[in-house]
């Protein structure tokens, strides 16, 4: 059986808010995330999804 962490634990581990982790789960961007009732559980070894946002007008990351 896999070990799981909560949304709050994942947010602390990845340095982001728990709301953002919940959105990643709801969008299916975290492999192995399961919703039990109203709570999301994520595998302890889950990786943080890449942030899909970007800034306009930036060239070569500068």
Secondary structure, DSSP 8 states (H G I E B T S, - for coil): ---EEEHHHHHHHHTS-HHHHHHHHHTT-STT-EEETTEEEEETT----------TT-STT-
